[in-house]
Amino acid sequence: MPTRSPRKPLRAALLTALVALVAWLAFVPGSRHLAAAALLVRFADPEAQGTLAGYERHEVDAADTRLAAPSGEVRARIYTPRGVDDAPGMVVVHGVHRLGIDEPRLVAFARAIASSGVTVLTPEVRGLADYRVGPDSTDTIGASARALCDRLGGRPVGVAGMSFAGGLSLLAAADARWAPAIGAVVAVGAHHDLARVSRFFADNRIERPDGGFTELRAHDYGALVVVYAHAERFFQPEDVAAARDALRLWLWERFDDARARAEAVGPRGRATLDRLFHHEVRAVAAEIDRQIDGASAELGPVSPSGRIGAVRAPVFLLHGAGDTVIPATETLWLAREVPAAALRDVLVSDAISHVSIQGAPSALDQLRLVHFMAEILGEVRGTERPSEEAVALR
């Protein structure tokens, strides 16, 4: 999702200030906590040149490649740390964004992880790059984990999914076809029930696991994505193609082109587009709710709700406390459903927004985030090669 980038140098400076404390807590200068702090510094400011005592930063080589997936060949990029023998691996999956593996935040995150000594693979998930969440995306994630696992000699790999890719990554880990290749799952800003999140975009309220509701102003982006993905439900058949084009252009922030394309839509459909373009989501909220009710057969298979009981890989859940795209309540739902033996850590943090480090988080928020990332690094680095029996299952 396009967002204004926070002040990166400020974030990097604040995170760097924590490194001494983190190293002291970890007792060992080269600990995973120090590596995690350095990783976050580089993510917050990819051009940071400061050296962190006790932390070895690896240069990273990036190369484009192609992967086989059930839906066909997909574009991907692999980030390889120089001088690291037998490096562990992690698949990092972009969220709903047209730039896919070229999205700057994803590139920065992948490079930051690779610089800590982890081989990173970023697959282009075509559905997510086209603002759609479908079962083929789950298969692409699973096939990517299998490809990286095979590349690393059969060692299971971590999978980190951003936004809606977080929920899809959990579904991949629950799928017997892909599970043996997945050694850990990190879901950042993930969804639990796509229908519930879609209603939130229209109603500005979302149900909590305790049965209550949280009132929160939803980002207008969400309603646009829902209508775009299900344009055939909101527009007359003869208007669907033009309406979808107009919405796509708007999501791409080509606003004048979007308005021009909307002229090809009939009066009723053009009125719907005009309301969306003017942020008048409430005017179409009832229609969004009605269409979501009719789309349950499509939304269920791409929702972790009721479908992740078979997950055995360690799971880490991270969410921004004030997330207005996918509310943090979704991670609370996920935490209830991930098998207890698999759930390693859950963090709802003021230090991040949807999938980015934000503003000037407090020292405590930073420390919690560093510890969370250190636990992930420890899990990924500690993943052992599978037994012969596990290899035979693939």
PyMOL commands that set and color helices and strands:
alter all, ss='L'
color gray80, all
select helices_A, chain A and resi 8-26+32-44+100-102+104-115+126-129+135-151+164-173+179-181+194-203+220-229+231-234+237-251+255-262+267-277+281-293+296-302+329-337+363-382+388-393
alter helices_A, ss='H'
color red, helices_A
select strands_A, chain A and resi 60-67+74-81+89-93+119-123+157-162+182-188+205-207+213-215+315-320+343-349
alter strands_A, ss='S'
color yellow, strands_A
deselect
rebuild
show_as cartoon
